[in-house]
Amino acid sequence: MTDATPEFRDPDDLRRRAGVRGDPDRDQHFLVDDRVLDRLPSYLPEEADRSHVLEIGGGTGALTDRLLAAADRVTVVERDRDLAAFLREEFADEIEGGRLEILAGDALEVDLPPFTASVSNLPYGVSSEISFRLLPLGRPLVLMFQAEFADRMVAESGTAEYGRLSVSARHYADVQVVERIPPEAFDPQPRVESAVVRCAPRAPDYEVDDEAFFLRFVKALFTQRRKTVRNAIRNTAHISGIADADAVVAATDEDVLSRRPGELSPASFAALAQVARGASDIGPGQ
Ligand SMILES: C[S@@+](CC[C@H](N)C(=O)[O-])C[C@H]1O[C@@H](n2cnc3c(N)ncnc32)[C@H](O)[C@@H]1O
């Protein structure tokens, strides 16, 4: 599996052999900086199970090559049929040896295999949807995002970047920006800086009986981020499904009600959601 001095395929050679330039309109920004490519697998938590690593968006395979050296098995999901066909040809030996599988299809739709970890340079247009497909599965993830998205994901309460994304991601994992990547590391270059986020799964330090309600409630309150929590609860009852918003307000401390949603920690949101769930008109499991 691992080699003391592994020789990896050159990213420029891969693109030449694939005969593609990369289409930004199809979220195709290929990593061409070898040092960045080398580092990505190393950001997995040390204890991560590397027996089956999932890569979303294989492109021309520069990262796939590194993942094959770091993992026992790799599955790649690639939506572009031509790129998927190229990967099958380029990595025919690895596929033949049972160490690599290429799934041609949309990562939002394909059945994902039971992977143990994922390292992916994500298609930025669907970063959020893919992340929230992966995070609930409770596996370690190393994901490349637009830096602005990554900053919102890891933001702490009380900061301008803190929002629904920060609370929802932290519900599933400890999240941390491990490296910022300049546009020059890609070809074609994205317009903005990128960042790598490590997601280490763990149970949250609070209890929620109804996860779907909790996430919907967080989403609802952040649609009113400039309002007080009191008004946000009242104004968004139709989104969160609360039948009696006044009862939720009456059961909540003034200290919480007078703050803005962006000032509440994830645990405070969870406590509030537990109260609100009791006053919601949606039956369990719905
Ligand atoms: C940012 S590129 C990364 C390519 C390669 N892993 C690299 O690092 O050079 C994203 C890749 O995802 C593919 N892609 C775009 N949307 C996708 C989707 N919904 N599902 C799966 N792959 C997708 C693109 O064709 C592209 O190859």
The ligand as an SDF file (V2000), in Angstrom:
LIG
                    3D

 27 29  0  0  0  0  0  0  0  0999 V2000
  -12.8690   20.9420   -7.9970 C   0  0  0  0  0  0  0  0  0  0  0  0
  -12.8460   19.6060   -9.1510 S   0  0  0  0  0  0  0  0  0  0  0  0
  -11.7360   18.4770   -8.3530 C   0  0  0  0  0  0  0  0  0  0  0  0
  -11.0710   17.4920   -9.2950 C   0  0  0  0  0  0  0  0  0  0  0  0
   -9.9110   16.6700   -8.7100 C   0  0  0  0  0  0  0  0  0  0  0  0
  -10.3010   15.9150   -7.5590 N   0  0  0  0  0  0  0  0  0  0  0  0
   -8.7630   17.5820   -8.3380 C   0  0  0  0  0  0  0  0  0  0  0  0
   -8.5450   17.8220   -7.1440 O   0  0  0  0  0  0  0  0  0  0  0  0
   -8.0920   18.0550   -9.2550 O   0  0  0  0  0  0  0  0  0  0  0  0
  -14.4500   18.9150   -8.8810 C   0  0  0  0  0  0  0  0  0  0  0  0
  -14.8070   17.7000   -9.7060 C   0  0  0  0  0  0  0  0  0  0  0  0
  -16.1430   17.3240   -9.3650 O   0  0  0  0  0  0  0  0  0  0  0  0
  -16.8720   16.9800  -10.5350 C   0  0  0  0  0  0  0  0  0  0  0  0
  -18.2860   17.2600  -10.2130 N   0  0  0  0  0  0  0  0  0  0  0  0
  -18.9810   18.4090  -10.3780 C   0  0  0  0  0  0  0  0  0  0  0  0
  -20.2210   18.2810   -9.8920 N   0  0  0  0  0  0  0  0  0  0  0  0
  -20.3140   17.0120   -9.4050 C   0  0  0  0  0  0  0  0  0  0  0  0
  -21.3570   16.2710   -8.7830 C   0  0  0  0  0  0  0  0  0  0  0  0
  -22.5480   16.8220   -8.5330 N   0  0  0  0  0  0  0  0  0  0  0  0
  -21.1110   14.9810   -8.4200 N   0  0  0  0  0  0  0  0  0  0  0  0
  -19.8980   14.4160   -8.6640 C   0  0  0  0  0  0  0  0  0  0  0  0
  -18.8770   15.0680   -9.2510 N   0  0  0  0  0  0  0  0  0  0  0  0
  -19.0780   16.3470   -9.6130 C   0  0  0  0  0  0  0  0  0  0  0  0
  -16.2970   17.8580  -11.6410 C   0  0  0  0  0  0  0  0  0  0  0  0
  -16.5050   17.2770  -12.9130 O   0  0  0  0  0  0  0  0  0  0  0  0
  -14.8220   17.9090  -11.2060 C   0  0  0  0  0  0  0  0  0  0  0  0
  -14.1020   16.8590  -11.8110 O   0  0  0  0  0  0  0  0  0  0  0  0
  1  2  1  0
  2  3  1  0
  2 10  1  0
  3  4  1  0
  4  5  1  0
  5  6  1  0
  5  7  1  0
  7  8  2  0
  7  9  1  0
 10 11  1  0
 11 12  1  0
 11 26  1  0
 12 13  1  0
 13 14  1  0
 13 24  1  0
 14 15  1  0
 14 23  1  0
 15 16  2  0
 16 17  1  0
 17 18  1  0
 17 23  2  0
 18 19  1  0
 18 20  2  0
 20 21  1  0
 21 22  2  0
 22 23  1  0
 24 25  1  0
 24 26  1  0
 26 27  1  0
M  CHG  2   2   1   9  -1
M  END
$$$$
